[in-house]
């Protein structure tokens, strides 16, 4: 049984993907910018700081 789940979207949605077969995580901002890291803390810091300057969105 396969059920599709709708993906969230919007200007506050970020994602982290794992590169299969590696220790690499890929952070993806809603604007499409990506950052790779093996360190999840570094990746979250980048994702949380990256939205600065997106179309008037204040942090």
N, C-alpha and C positions, 0 to 999 in steps of 0.2 A: 504494500500500500504506500502510495506516494502522495503527500500533501504539500502543496505549495504554500509558502508563507510569504506574505507581502513584505518587501524590504522598506525600511523607513527611509524617508528622504527629507530634505530641508536644510536650512543653513546652519543647523546645530548638530548635524549627524556626521560623525567620523567613524571610520572602520579600521580594524586591524585584521590583517590576513596573515596566515602562516604559509611560507613557501614550502610546499611539500618536499620532504626529504632533506631539509636543511634546518638550521637553527635560526633562520632569518625571519623576522616579522616585518610586514609592510603596513605602514600607517597611511591611510587615505583620507584626505580632507574632503569636505563637500564640494570644494572648488576643483577637485581633481588632482591637486598636488600630492605627491607621494614621498615618503621617507622610509628608508630601510634601516633596520638595526637588529642586532642580536640581543640587545639590552631593552627589556620591556619598559623600564623606568625612563630611559632616554627617549624611547618612542612616544610614551605618554606625555613627557615634557614638551616634545616637539608638537604633538597634536594639540595640546592645550594652549600653547603659545602661538601656533600658526594662524588662527583666525584673526589676530590683530591686523587691522587694516582692511578687512573684507567689507567693502561697501557700507561704512559707517557703523558697523557692529562694534559696540563697546565691550570691553572686558574689564 
